[in-house]
Amino acid sequence: MQKVTWLRRLGLVSAVVAVGLATAPVAAHADGYDTPRSAVAVGAGNTYAAGAAAAQERARQAVLAVGHDCTPGVYHLLLTYASPGGGTWVFQATHEAMCVD
């Protein structure tokens, strides 16, 4: 019987905590990084890694050109072309980050 009472109390406490967390105001970007920025760029290289890095770097620089201070953000890569011999790799990179205005 004690085990059932304990489980009920645990369930009740969990529900109260969940409601409290769901309704509490949260400062989502209190650190000043409150402006979303994104850019798409194309880069090429003679290896897979070089092509991907070139596209990512160009996309990052495009974001930083508009927002002077940004979080590292995330990248999405799309291979758009690979030569049959593997000597050319072309990527399209999208970079998304939060920046300070």
C-alpha atoms as a printed R data frame, in Angstrom:
    type eleno elety resid chain resno      x      y       z
1   ATOM     1    CA   MET     A     1  0.000  0.000   0.000
2   ATOM     2    CA   GLN     A     2  2.848  2.406   0.775
3   ATOM     3    CA   LYS     A     3  4.323  1.839  -2.658
4   ATOM     4    CA   VAL     A     4  1.091  2.944  -4.371
5   ATOM     5    CA   THR     A     5  0.933  6.120  -2.233
6   ATOM     6    CA   TRP     A     6  4.560  6.921  -3.031
7   ATOM     7    CA   LEU     A     7  3.960  6.450  -6.757
8   ATOM     8    CA   ARG     A     8  0.901  8.728  -6.620
9   ATOM     9    CA   ARG     A     9  2.894 11.425  -4.852
10  ATOM    10    CA   LEU     A    10  5.695 11.116  -7.379
11  ATOM    11    CA   GLY     A    11  3.194 11.396 -10.214
12  ATOM    12    CA   LEU     A    12  1.554 14.442  -8.640
13  ATOM    13    CA   VAL     A    13  4.896 16.171  -8.048
14  ATOM    14    CA   SER     A    14  5.964 15.426 -11.621
15  ATOM    15    CA   ALA     A    15  2.738 16.897 -12.980
16  ATOM    16    CA   VAL     A    16  3.140 20.063 -10.903
17  ATOM    17    CA   VAL     A    17  6.735 20.491 -12.029
18  ATOM    18    CA   ALA     A    18  5.766 19.964 -15.676
19  ATOM    19    CA   VAL     A    19  3.000 22.568 -15.463
20  ATOM    20    CA   GLY     A    20  5.382 24.996 -13.768
21  ATOM    21    CA   LEU     A    21  8.025 24.569 -16.433
22  ATOM    22    CA   ALA     A    22  5.499 24.884 -19.229
23  ATOM    23    CA   THR     A    23  3.995 28.124 -17.934
24  ATOM    24    CA   ALA     A    24  7.100 29.895 -16.597
25  ATOM    25    CA   PRO     A    25  8.324 32.763 -18.770
26  ATOM    26    CA   VAL     A    26 11.724 32.012 -20.253
27  ATOM    27    CA   ALA     A    27 14.125 34.565 -21.686
28  ATOM    28    CA   ALA     A    28 14.967 32.685 -24.858
29  ATOM    29    CA   HIS     A    29 17.738 35.004 -26.016
30  ATOM    30    CA   ALA     A    30 18.763 36.928 -22.942
31  ATOM    31    CA   ASP     A    31 22.398 36.912 -24.085
32  ATOM    32    CA   GLY     A    32 21.718 39.276 -27.025
33  ATOM    33    CA   TYR     A    33 21.835 36.628 -29.750
34  ATOM    34    CA   ASP     A    34 18.267 37.287 -30.817
35  ATOM    35    CA   THR     A    35 18.359 37.729 -34.587
36  ATOM    36    CA   PRO     A    36 18.198 34.614 -36.772
37  ATOM    37    CA   ARG     A    37 20.379 34.762 -39.868
38  ATOM    38    CA   SER     A    38 20.867 32.290 -42.689
39  ATOM    39    CA   ALA     A    39 22.732 32.170 -45.963
40  ATOM    40    CA   VAL     A    40 23.152 29.770 -48.857
41  ATOM    41    CA   ALA     A    41 26.452 29.466 -50.718
42  ATOM    42    CA   VAL     A    42 28.116 27.183 -53.237
43  ATOM    43    CA   GLY     A    43 31.661 25.875 -52.891
44  ATOM    44    CA   ALA     A    44 33.850 23.478 -54.839
45  ATOM    45    CA   GLY     A    45 36.996 21.502 -54.188
46  ATOM    46    CA   ASN     A    46 39.115 18.731 -55.605
47  ATOM    47    CA   THR     A    47 38.110 16.397 -52.746
48  ATOM    48    CA   TYR     A    48 34.843 15.779 -50.933
49  ATOM    49    CA   ALA     A    49 36.138 17.431 -47.753
50  ATOM    50    CA   ALA     A    50 37.566 20.451 -49.579
51  ATOM    51    CA   GLY     A    51 34.321 21.078 -51.465
52  ATOM    52    CA   ALA     A    52 32.215 20.788 -48.330
53  ATOM    53    CA   ALA     A    53 34.565 23.056 -46.357
54  ATOM    54    CA   ALA     A    54 34.559 25.681 -49.120
55  ATOM    55    CA   ALA     A    55 30.758 25.799 -49.236
56  ATOM    56    CA   GLN     A    56 30.465 25.951 -45.451
57  ATOM    57    CA   GLU     A    57 33.055 28.727 -45.180
58  ATOM    58    CA   ARG     A    58 31.329 30.833 -47.837
59  ATOM    59    CA   ALA     A    59 27.960 30.404 -46.146
60  ATOM    60    CA   ARG     A    60 29.444 31.324 -42.749
61  ATOM    61    CA   GLN     A    61 31.108 34.435 -44.187
62  ATOM    62    CA   ALA     A    62 27.815 35.487 -45.775
63  ATOM    63    CA   VAL     A    63 26.075 35.234 -42.387
64  ATOM    64    CA   LEU     A    64 28.865 37.147 -40.637
65  ATOM    65    CA   ALA     A    65 28.736 39.886 -43.283
66  ATOM    66    CA   VAL     A    66 25.247 40.790 -42.036
67  ATOM    67    CA   GLY     A    67 25.461 39.834 -38.347
68  ATOM    68    CA   HIS     A    68 28.808 40.823 -36.864
69  ATOM    69    CA   ASP     A    69 28.690 38.414 -33.915
70  ATOM    70    CA   CYS     A    70 26.944 35.063 -34.323
71  ATOM    71    CA   THR     A    71 26.672 31.677 -32.669
72  ATOM    72    CA   PRO     A    72 28.378 28.730 -34.431
73  ATOM    73    CA   GLY     A    73 24.974 27.689 -35.769
74  ATOM    74    CA   VAL     A    74 24.265 24.696 -37.945
75  ATOM    75    CA   TYR     A    75 25.082 23.733 -41.521
76  ATOM    76    CA   HIS     A    76 23.103 21.768 -44.070
77  ATOM    77    CA   LEU     A    77 25.049 20.386 -47.027
78  ATOM    78    CA   LEU     A    78 23.795 19.279 -50.404
79  ATOM    79    CA   LEU     A    79 26.112 17.645 -52.918
80  ATOM    80    CA   THR     A    80 25.145 19.220 -56.231
81  ATOM    81    CA   TYR     A    81 27.851 17.786 -58.498
82  ATOM    82    CA   ALA     A    82 30.621 15.197 -58.387
83  ATOM    83    CA   SER     A    83 32.737 14.664 -61.464
84  ATOM    84    CA   PRO     A    84 32.906 11.078 -62.757
85  ATOM    85    CA   GLY     A    85 36.590 10.804 -61.881
86  ATOM    86    CA   GLY     A    86 36.103 12.336 -58.453
87  ATOM    87    CA   GLY     A    87 38.286 15.391 -59.162
88  ATOM    88    CA   THR     A    88 35.578 17.993 -58.581
89  ATOM    89    CA   TRP     A    89 33.037 18.137 -55.781
90  ATOM    90    CA   VAL     A    90 30.472 20.956 -55.696
91  ATOM    91    CA   PHE     A    91 28.299 21.570 -52.639
92  ATOM    92    CA   GLN     A    92 25.524 23.933 -51.662
93  ATOM    93    CA   ALA     A    93 25.695 24.844 -47.977
94  ATOM    94    CA   THR     A    94 23.048 26.536 -45.871
95  ATOM    95    CA   HIS     A    95 24.227 28.111 -42.632
96  ATOM    96    CA   GLU     A    96 21.768 29.125 -39.882
97  ATOM    97    CA   ALA     A    97 22.867 31.032 -36.780
98  ATOM    98    CA   MET     A    98 21.622 33.448 -34.143
99  ATOM    99    CA   CYS     A    99 23.342 36.832 -34.251
100 ATOM   100    CA   VAL     A   100 23.610 40.085 -32.334
101 ATOM   101    CA   ASP     A   101 22.036 42.961 -34.200
